[in-house]
Amino acid sequence: MWDAANWGYWGVFLLMVLENVIPPVPSEAIMSMGGIAVAKGEMNFFVLILVGTLGTVIGNLMWWEIGRRLGYKRLKPLIDRWGRWLTMDWNEVERLKSYFDKWGGPTVLIFRFMPIGRTLISIPAGLMHMPFWRFVGYTTVGSIIWNVILVSVGYGLGKGVEDIEHWVAPVVTAIVVSIILLYLWRVFTWKPRS
């Protein structure tokens, strides 16, 4: 069983970077177990929040940069060719660009609380050329709030990592299955606009 105190702050930082580069690594487990270490007096609450948030921001910046370098206009040939599998046409991409120009910051903030969305939202933020400091600001605020919640849950439990795993695993599984079913429904019912 992974122990936050044994890995230390650098381990938490590294795992939080990886959590945002490889979405299946769950921040819920990392930061909650960090909270348990805080309850045992093995880690400091504020330092844990700081390193967890830094790891989150750096991990998300990788996806933002990939999206920024690609740019949404380069998506047109992909959308034209693979629209059914991407379940979108170019009009939807243009609408997404307009939406992101207006509401991108609050959207990034809200997505920080969603299991898979908190990583994936960085790609459209980059594709739509959300300014660097705006992206970092909203990502940082959302990540601090989320990490405080997770560490507080771990701190409140104080022990019983199995309890966290039993609570988190079914919720994450249900969300992943729902997303896959929604995607499949959209693929089979999608029709391009003429």
Order of alpha helices (4+ residues) and beta strands (2+ residues): alpha-alpha-alpha-alpha-alpha-alpha-alpha-alpha-alpha
